[in-house]
Amino acid sequence: MKRVYSAEHGLMTEHIKDVLQEEGINCMIKNLNLAGGLGEIPPIECWPEVWILEDEDYDRANSIVEDLLKEPGEYRTSWLCQCGEKIEGQFTDCWSCGAARG
């Protein structure tokens, strides 16, 4: 077993666990209910953690987690559609012709 993710709140750990399981990677969450131990246990030790059960899945799981945590920087810049229309970065399709961002 290896840890691939840890965060202060459980919401993202649940999401990452779900995505990994959808990819066929067996995993579990540890420390989900340790908040009551704060004060006796250092706060970072109480954070929920996602652990994969099979060590051979670690590299693939780690890559998936890194992709999930990446900022969508490429969508922050404007782009030029094939029809010549300049589209703001948050949009994935052209408002004029309907073409997808390329």
Secondary structure, DSSP 4 states (H G I P E B T S, - for coil): -EEEEE-SSHHHHHHHHHHHHHTT--EEEESTTGGGGBTTB-GGGGS-EEEES-GGGHHHHHHHHHHHHS--GGGSS-EE-TTS-EE-TT-SB-TTT-PBP-
